[in-house]
Amino acid sequence: MSYAKPWKRYADQLNQLIARGMVVTDRDRALDYLKRIGYYRLSGYWFAFRERSAPLCRLDGQGRKPKKVREERIALDLFRAGTTFQNAVDLYVFDKQLRLLVMDALERIEVALRVDVSHTLGQLDRFAYLKPELFHDEFSVKLDKDSGVIRHHEWLCKHAQLIGRSKEEFVRHNRTKYGLPLAIWVACEVWDFGTLSTLFNGMRTTEQDAIASQYGISDGRVFATWLRSLNYLRNVCAHHSRLWNRNIVDQPRLPSSAELAWMTPFESDTHARARCFLLLRITRHLLEVINPRSSWPGRLKAHLHAFPDLSHLGLNLKGMGVPDGWEADWWLGGRLVSTGNKKPLSSFPAEAGLPRGAVLKWILGDGVCAVKVWRREPLPWQRPVYTSTCTPSRTYTSRPSYSTSSRPSLVRGPS
């Protein structure tokens, strides 16, 4: 089928929108937006404003009714009553700011995961990424059914390309002084999110579980799907694609709500699992461990509150998969648990030292008190201890003290 749509001047594009029922209150400003953003990009935002047909069934290529009937409503050219050009611009700006917020968080997650993976595998071998025996067979031995190539070989080719084209001074220095290959804690600094998530997916269950447990997830395979989905999210944002109501193709697996209480609304809601809010909630969960004092959760919450008023078009945050009562769950870190060894926090006496890698969370009204314990084993007198003698009303972070008392003082985190 040949492409039949003609080229149109900006003025003709705007006239077409007006003819289809869109209200334009400032023609010059609307033309400026069409020149700077483009008709096609904006059409992804006003698509949700278009009228829908009555339920219908598409015929097959021979004009016959298909064996499996699936009713659907198709988008018509006309816009719903009350649609304005500014509605599309407001939604576009909201989505743009959402993507910037997401990229801010994903940068921190990517950097932290580079450390997690390189530190875990580096303990086994400083060139662990080259060793097939340190990965599971599906990744390092068996041929991929689609490409016919061993996935580890594909990964090594991508890794070699990243090293080869890198202009970083640290790469030049290590190649000159030590030669190739680079130690994993050096090489990981050139990996992108996709390279990182692919390698994690190929790691053995033991190493996957060790990293996942730091984030409150007992199953490393579930955590691998989180990283794959976050890589998808990162690509959407990096390429400036529409995010707010995007159908998430690469959906993550969910741990049980018994492990993470905030998962409850997503377990029975297929629509919510296919929208971006679930990935935002996962991002928020990971940041709670990586940087519990971050202002990002509050900034994202404020941004969601700033969603443009499109109630006259039947649109709201549910288009993002936001469940009812999301604000209460936004600060919910789960039950009172230690994710380092998955024992209830109540099993640790108030005066006892905490286990390595423990992440402690208290639900305190509308806030959370979170403690991140270092991943390296502290000296005995540096071990932070759990204290429950606090009743803050907002988000607090317990920061371990290096004094001989070893009792952490509660300091107010940023809002």
N, C-alpha and C positions, 0 to 999 in steps of 0.2 A: 504494500500500500504506500503510495507516494504522499509526501507531506504537502498539504494544500493551503495551509494558513499563510496569508501574505504578510509582508513587512508593513508596519504601521508607524506613522509619526507619533510623537508623544501626545500631541493634541488629539489625534484620532484614537489613541489608546484610552485617553480619559473620556472622550465622547462615548466610546463603546461602553465603558463602565456606567456612565450616567444613563445611557439608553437601557441598560439592564437593571436599573433601579437603585444604583448606589447614589447616595446624597453627597455632593461635593460642595462644601461651604466656602472654600477658598481655592479657587481654580489655579492661581499662580503657585501657591504652596504645593498643591497636589502635583502639578507639572514638575516642580522641583524635585519632589520625592521620586517620581517616575524616572527622572534623569539620573538621580544619584543612586537609587536602590534598584530600580528596574521593575518593569511590569511582571516579568515571570517570577522573580523572587517574591514579590508582594502577593502574587496570586496564591502562593502556598498558605498565606495567612487569611485572605478573604475567601478561600475555598470553603472554610467552615461556615461562612455567612450565606452560602448559596442555598436556594430552595432545593428540596429533595422530592423525587417522584413518589408516586404510590408504590407499594410493593410490587415487584415484577420478577420475572424469571428470564434470564438470557437464553436465547436459542443457540444451538451449536452451529458449526460452519455450514451445514446444509439446510439451515433454517428450521431444524426440528427441535422438539423439546428434549432436553437431556435426560438421561436415565435417572440421574440424581438431581432432584430439583432443589435449588437453593434460592430462596427469595432474597432480594436486595432492593435498596433504594439508591438510585443514581442521582448525582448532582446535576441540577438544571442550570441554565445560563443566568436565570433571573436571581436577584438577591432578595433575601428576606426583608420584610418591611422594617424600616428604621436603620438599615445598614448605611454607615457613613465611611468615607475614605479614611477619616481620622481613626475610626475603629481599627482598621487594618494596620495603620501606622503605629498606634498604641500597642497593639499586640506584637508587632515586629520589634519594637523597642524593648518591651518586656522580655521577649525571647532572647534578644541580643544580650541584655544584662544578665539573664539567667545563664547563658553559655559562658560568659566571662566569670561568673561566680563559680561555676562548675570547674572550669579550667584552673582556677586558683586552688581549689581543693585537690584536684587530681594531680597537680604538680607535687604537692606535699606527699600524697599517697605513693606516687611513682618513686620519689626519692627514698622514702622509707622502705619500700619493698625491694629496691635495689640493695639496700643494706641487709635486709632480712635474707634474701636469696644468696647474696655473695658471702655473707657471714656463715650461713648454714652449710652451703656447699663447700666453701673454702676450708671449713674444718675437716672435710673429708679429703680434699685435694685442692691445691691452689690452682690447678688447671681442670677443675671438676667438670666444667662445661664441655670439655673434649672427651670425657670418659663415658662411653656408652653403658658400661656396667653400673654407673651411678644413677641411671634413669630406668624407668620401667620399660618392659619389652615393647609395648604398643608404640612407644616413642622412639626407641633406639634400635629395635630389631626388625619389626614387621613393616612390610611395605604399606604405604598409604593407599587405600583402595581407589582414591580419585586421581592422585598424581603418579602412582606407581613408584614412588621414591620413599625411602625411609625418612620419617619426619625429622629425626635428629640431623640427618644430612642436609635437609632443607634449611633447618635452623642455623647450622654452621655456615652455610652459604650466605645467609642474611647477615650473620655476625661478621663474617669476613668482609662483606661490602661496607658495613658500618665502620669497621676498623680502617679499611682501605681509603675511604673518602673523608675520614675525620681530619680536621685541621687543628684539633685541640693540642695545646702545648704539652699536656701530660702524656698524650699518646706518642708524640714525637720523642719526648724525653725517654719514655720506657722502651720504645723500639730501639733508640740509639744506644742506651746504656745496657739494657738487658736482652734485647732482641724479642722475637716472637716465639711462642704465644705470650699474651699478657696474662698476668695473674687475674683471677676472677674479680677481685675487689677493685682492680683497675679497669678491666674490660667492661664491667657492668655500667660504667659511667657513660658509655656511648650507646647503650641499649635504649630503644624507645619502649613505650608501654606494651606494644604488641609483641616485641621480641621478649620482653620480660615475662608477660603472661603465658606465652607459648612455652618458654623454658620451665616455668613453674608447673604448667600442665603436664610436662614430661617427667617431673621429678617423682621419686619413689614415695609411696604413701607415708613412710616414716618421717621423711623430711617435710613433706607437705603438711602433715598433721602438726609437726613441731612449730611451723610458722603460723598456721591457721589458729592454733591454740592461743597465741599471743593476742589474737583479735576476738577471742570468745567463741570460736567455731571449732567444734571437735572433729569435724570431717574435712580433711584437706581437699577432697574432691569437690565438695560444695564450694569451698573457698576458691578453687580454680575456676569455677564457673562465674564467681563474682568478678574475678580479675578479667576474664574474657568479656563479660558484659560491660565492665568499666572501660575496657579498651574500645569497645564499640561506642560508648558514650563519649570518650575522649575524641574519637575520630569525627563524630557528628559535630562536636563543638569546634574542633580545630579547622574543619572545612566550612564553618559558618552555616551549617544546615539548620533547618527548622527543628526545634527540640520539644517545645511545650506539649504538643499532642501527638508526637511521633509514636508509631507502633514499633516497639522494641522487638526486633527480630531475634536477637541472641539473648534470650531471657535467662537469668540466673536461677539455679536451684535454691530452694529455701530450706534452711534448717527448721526444726520444729519450734513452735512458739514456747515450748517448755525450755528451750535453750536460749531463745531471744524473744522476750515477751512482745516486742513491737512488731513481730512478724504476724501476729494474729489476724489483722485485717486483710492481709494479702493471701492467706491460705485458701480462702473460699471465693476469692474475687479474681476471675480470669482477666477482667478488664484492667484492674489495678496492676496485675503482674505484667501486663503488656504495655505499660506506660512508664514514663521517665521518673515518676516520683519514687518508685521502688529503688531505682538506682541512686537517687538523691538521698534516700534514707540509708542505703548501704554506705554511701560516701560519708554521711554524717556519723555512722557507727564506726567506721575506720578512723576518722579524724578524732573521735573521742578517745581512742587509744594512742594515736600518733601525737596528738597535741590537744590534750583535754582543756587547755586554757584558750584555745582558738576562739575568735569571735565569729568564725564562719557560720556556725549553726544559727546564731542570732541574726546575722546579715541575710542568710537565705530565708529564714522565717519572715523577716521584715519584707523581703522582696516578694514572697508569695502573697503577703497581705496587700501588696501593691498591684495585684493582678487587675487589669483594666475592667471597668464595669461594662460587661457585655451581657447582662441579664436579659436585656430586651431581645437578644439573639439566642437565648437559651444556652449560653456558654459560661463556664466557671472553672474552678480548679479541678473539678471532677474529670475534665478533659485530659488532665495530666495524670490521672489515677490517684488523686489525693483522697484518702478515705475520710469518712466522718470522724470527728474527734482527733484529727491528726496533730493538733497543737499539744494536747496532753501527752500523746505518745512521742512527740518530737524530742522531748527531754528524757524519755524513758530509756534507761540504759539496760533494763532487764531486771531480773531478780537480784538479790544481794548475793553476788557470786564473785569468786576469784577465777578469772579465765586462765590463769597460769597452770592450775592443776584441776580445775573444774569442781572443786569442793565448795560447798556453801560457806560463805564468809563466816557464818555463825560458828563453824567448826574451829575457827582460830580464836584463841583467847585474846582479850584486848591488849594484853601485855606481851603477846608473842610476836616474834619476827615473821614477816610475810615471805612466802615462797618466791623464788626467782620468777620473773615474768608475770607476776600477778597484776591484774587490773581490777580495782575495786570500785563498785558503784553503789551509791545510796540514792534512793528515790526520796526526795525531800520536797514535798508539795509540788510546786511547778518547776522545780529545778533538780539538778543532779550534782552530787558531790563525787568526783572521780579522782582516783589516784593512779598514776602510772608509775610502776616500779621498774627500775632499770632492767635492761635485758642481760647485762653482765652481773655476775654475782658480786654484791657489795661486800666489803669487809664487815665483820661481825658488829662492830660499833657503828657502822653506817647503815645497818638494815632499818628501813622505816617500819614503824609499827602501826597497827590499826587502833584508832581511837574513835569511839562512837559518841563522845561528849560534845556534840555540836548540833545546833538546830538552825542552820541558815535557811533563808527563804528563797534564795536565788542560787545560781550556779557557783559552786566553790571548787577549788582545786586544793588537794592536800599535797604539799611539796615537802619531800623528805629533808630533814635537817642533818647537817654534818657535825653537829655538836655531839658531845659525849653522851648527852641524854638520849639521843637517837629518836626522840619522839617528834613527829612532824607537826609543824604548826599549820593551821588552816588559814589560807590567805585567799582573799576574794579574787576570783578570776575576772577577766574582762567580760563585759556584757555583750 
